Amino acid sequence: MSKLIYIVPCLLGMAAKGNVVFAKDINIDLTFKNLYADRDYNDDNKPSIGSWSQGIIARSSAKQNLAQDTNLLITGSVQYAQRLSSDKHLNDLILPFDKDSQKQASSYNKIAGSIGLQHKQHKISWGEQWVDTPLATTDYSRQLMTIYQGFLYSGQINKDLNI
């Protein structure tokens, strides 16, 4: 089942590839990050942790008009981070840490995408979701952004109610 979560959006994206070429709205966003984290606990029983890493986040989105007030939405993202400092064999929560080998990853990446439909004020999408709500937050201080996988619906029911 877990492979299906990744295969279906890819197949849908490839099927929609011809339409995206003629998309009326294509956006590409690049973010370069430099993160130096140093946590000095001033405690002999707790070692100081931290690392220095650099990363890049590339996001793209395309909107293709299918019919009046109805659009096909396709998004994709690639995130990559590289540790520049030496491995202290401690988990600083910046890049993945293997507890068995006591090593921090020297690099890390995330690749994801989504496909969706928008009709007037209603939108449903499946795949990667970049959300920032009180229930599902995004921590912008991390080297790579938090992404969620699944279905997302948003819409305006009336002028006072958004879901």
C-alpha positions as CSV (number, residue, x, y, z in Angstrom):
1,M,0.0,0.0,0.0
2,S,2.8,2.4,0.8
3,K,4.2,2.2,-2.7
4,L,0.8,3.0,-4.1
5,I,0.9,6.4,-2.3
6,Y,3.9,7.4,-4.4
7,I,3.1,5.6,-7.7
8,V,-0.4,7.0,-8.3
9,P,0.6,10.8,-8.1
10,C,3.5,10.1,-10.4
11,L,1.3,8.4,-12.9
12,L,-1.2,11.1,-12.7
13,G,1.5,13.7,-13.1
14,M,2.9,12.0,-16.2
15,A,-0.6,11.8,-17.7
16,A,-1.1,15.5,-17.1
17,K,2.4,16.4,-18.4
18,G,1.0,17.4,-21.8
19,N,-1.5,19.8,-20.2
20,V,1.1,21.4,-18.0
21,V,3.1,22.6,-21.0
22,F,0.3,24.9,-21.8
23,A,-0.5,25.8,-18.2
24,K,-1.5,29.4,-17.7
25,D,0.2,29.7,-14.4
26,I,3.6,28.1,-13.6
27,N,5.5,29.2,-10.5
28,I,9.0,28.1,-9.3
29,D,10.3,29.1,-5.9
30,L,13.9,28.5,-4.7
31,T,15.0,28.9,-1.1
32,F,18.6,28.7,0.0
33,K,19.2,28.0,3.6
34,N,22.3,28.2,5.8
35,L,21.8,26.7,9.3
36,Y,24.3,26.8,12.1
37,A,22.9,25.3,15.3
38,D,25.0,25.3,18.5
39,R,23.5,24.2,21.7
40,D,25.8,24.7,24.7
41,Y,24.2,23.3,27.8
42,N,27.0,24.4,30.2
43,D,26.6,21.0,31.9
44,D,29.3,18.4,32.2
45,N,26.7,15.6,32.1
46,K,25.1,16.9,28.9
47,P,27.3,17.4,25.9
48,S,27.0,20.4,23.6
49,I,25.3,19.6,20.3
50,G,24.9,21.3,17.0
51,S,25.9,21.3,13.4
52,W,26.3,23.5,10.3
53,S,24.5,22.6,7.2
54,Q,23.3,24.2,3.9
55,G,20.3,23.4,1.9
56,I,18.1,24.2,-1.0
57,I,14.4,23.9,-1.4
58,A,12.9,24.0,-4.9
59,R,9.1,24.1,-5.2
60,S,7.0,24.4,-8.4
61,S,3.3,24.6,-9.0
62,A,1.3,24.7,-12.2
63,K,-2.4,25.5,-12.9
64,Q,-4.2,24.4,-16.0
65,N,-7.7,25.6,-16.8
66,L,-9.8,22.5,-17.6
67,A,-13.2,24.2,-17.8
68,Q,-14.8,27.4,-16.7
69,D,-14.0,27.9,-12.9
70,T,-12.2,24.5,-12.8
71,N,-8.4,24.1,-12.8
72,L,-6.0,21.2,-12.6
73,L,-3.3,21.8,-10.0
74,I,0.1,20.1,-9.9
75,T,2.9,20.7,-7.4
76,G,6.3,19.3,-6.9
77,S,9.2,19.9,-4.5
78,V,12.8,18.8,-4.1
79,Q,14.6,19.5,-0.8
80,Y,18.3,18.8,-0.2
81,A,20.6,19.5,2.8
82,Q,24.3,18.9,3.2
83,R,26.1,18.8,6.6
84,L,29.3,21.0,6.4
85,S,30.5,20.4,10.0
86,S,32.1,17.2,11.3
87,D,29.9,14.5,12.8
88,K,29.9,14.7,16.6
89,H,28.1,11.4,16.9
90,L,25.2,13.2,18.7
91,N,21.6,13.7,17.7
92,D,21.1,17.5,17.2
93,L,17.7,17.0,15.5
94,I,18.8,18.9,12.4
95,L,19.6,16.0,10.0
96,P,18.7,12.3,10.5
97,F,20.6,10.4,13.1
98,D,21.2,6.6,13.2
99,K,21.0,5.5,16.8
100,D,22.6,2.1,16.0
101,S,25.7,3.5,14.4
102,Q,25.7,6.8,16.4
103,K,26.2,8.7,13.1
104,Q,24.5,11.8,11.8
105,A,23.6,11.8,8.1
106,S,26.0,13.8,5.9
107,S,23.2,14.7,3.6
108,Y,19.4,14.4,3.3
109,N,16.8,14.9,0.7
110,K,13.0,14.9,0.2
111,I,11.2,14.6,-3.1
112,A,7.4,14.9,-3.3
113,G,4.5,16.1,-5.4
114,S,0.7,16.5,-5.5
115,I,-2.1,16.7,-7.9
116,G,-5.5,18.4,-7.3
117,L,-8.6,20.1,-8.7
118,Q,-9.9,23.5,-7.9
119,H,-13.5,24.6,-8.6
120,K,-14.3,28.2,-7.7
121,Q,-13.5,28.5,-4.0
122,H,-13.1,24.7,-3.4
123,K,-9.8,22.8,-3.7
124,I,-8.9,19.1,-3.2
125,S,-5.4,17.7,-3.6
126,W,-3.6,14.5,-3.0
127,G,0.0,13.9,-2.3
128,E,2.4,16.3,-0.6
129,Q,0.8,19.0,1.5
130,W,2.5,22.1,2.8
131,V,0.1,23.3,5.5
132,D,0.5,25.7,8.4
133,T,-2.5,25.5,10.6
134,P,-2.9,25.3,14.4
135,L,-3.3,21.5,14.1
136,A,-0.5,20.8,11.6
137,T,2.3,23.3,11.8
138,T,5.4,23.9,9.7
139,D,8.6,24.6,11.5
140,Y,10.4,27.1,9.3
141,S,13.5,27.0,11.5
142,R,14.4,23.5,10.3
143,Q,16.8,22.9,7.5
144,L,14.2,21.0,5.4
145,M,10.5,21.8,5.6
146,T,7.9,19.6,7.1
147,I,5.6,18.1,4.5
148,Y,2.6,16.0,5.1
149,Q,1.2,13.3,2.7
150,G,-2.5,12.7,2.1
151,F,-5.7,14.3,1.0
152,L,-6.4,18.0,1.7
153,Y,-9.7,19.8,1.1
154,S,-10.1,23.5,1.5
155,G,-13.0,25.7,0.6
156,Q,-15.2,28.7,1.4
157,I,-18.7,27.6,2.3
158,N,-20.0,31.2,2.7
159,K,-18.4,34.6,3.4
160,D,-18.0,33.8,7.1
161,L,-17.0,30.1,6.9
162,N,-13.8,28.6,5.5
163,I,-12.9,24.9,5.9
